[in-house]
Amino acid sequence: MTQLRDDIRRAIVSPVISEKSFQLVQAHNQYTFRVLDGAHKTEIRQAIEDLFDVTVTDVRTVTVQSKPKRRGATRGRRPGWKKAIVELKPGDKIELFEGA
């Protein structure tokens, strides 16, 4: 049982700390996280509920496309990533976002 719980928790990579994510928290009680590329909505929901002891009402996922970058004559691309926007039950909060 603990092996399965540890695997689910790995779906969450890190919180996304930005002005837009803080506006979503204040206006709609929605929190933004960077997640593994292969994580699906059910895994994300279970991981958030398990890690932060909250009730998730909705999960939306977005694939952030890679961006071209250039340094002098050298060209390359930044890696793409997947983010999840998680909406919580009214009254629930994640303290990680409250302190900043």
N, C-alpha and C positions, 0 to 999 in steps of 0.2 A: 504494500500500500504506500509506503513512504517513497519508494522508487517512482511510482506513478506521479505522486504529488510533486517531487523534485523536477520531473520532466515537464510538467505543466507550468511550473514557475519559470522555467527557462524561456518560455515564449515571450516574456517581457524583457526587453534589453535595457531600456532607460526611459525616464520621463522626458518629454519635450518641453523645455523651458523657453518660452518666447512670449512676446506681447500678445500675439493672437491666441495662444493657448490660455493665457491668464484671462483674456476677455471671454473665452468660452466658459471658463470656470465661473466667473462672476455672473454672466448672463444666463447660462443654460445648465449649469452643474455638469459640464462635460470636461473630461480630462484626456489629455493627449499623451500617448506613449509610443516609443519606437519599439517594434516587435520583430521577431524573426521572420524572414521571408516566407517560410513554410507554415507559419502559424495560421490557424483558421479561427473564426469568430468564437466558436465554442471553447477552444483552448484559451483564448484571450479572456473571455468572460470568467472561466474557472480560475485562471491565474490571478486576476484582479480581485475577485471575491476572496480567494484564499490568502493572498498577500496582505490586503488592507482591511479585511473583515467588513466589507460593504456589500450592498445589493446592486447589481448592474441591471439596468432596464434596457439598454440598447448598445450595440457595438457596430461602429462603421469603420471600414478599413480603406486605406488609400495607398497606392503604390507611388512613391515619389520617384520621378524619373531622374536618371543621371544627367549631370550637367557637363558641358564641355568646358575645359579649363586650358589656359595657355600661360606658359612662363617663357618669355622670349620666343625662340623658334620651336620649342618643345611643346607638342600638343598632347593632351590626354583627356580623360573623363573622370569626374567624381563618381563614386559608386552610387547606384540607386538604393533605396531602402523602403521599408514598409512601415506605415504608422497606423495606429488605431485610435479612434476617438470614442471614448467610453462615456456613456451617460449613466449617472447614478440616480437611485431613488431619492426623491426630495427629502432633505434632512441629513443624508449621508455626505460625508466629506472625506477627502484624503489629505492628511495633515502635511504631506510632503509639499504640496502646492500652496499651502496657507502661509508659510513663513516668509516667502520672498516678497 
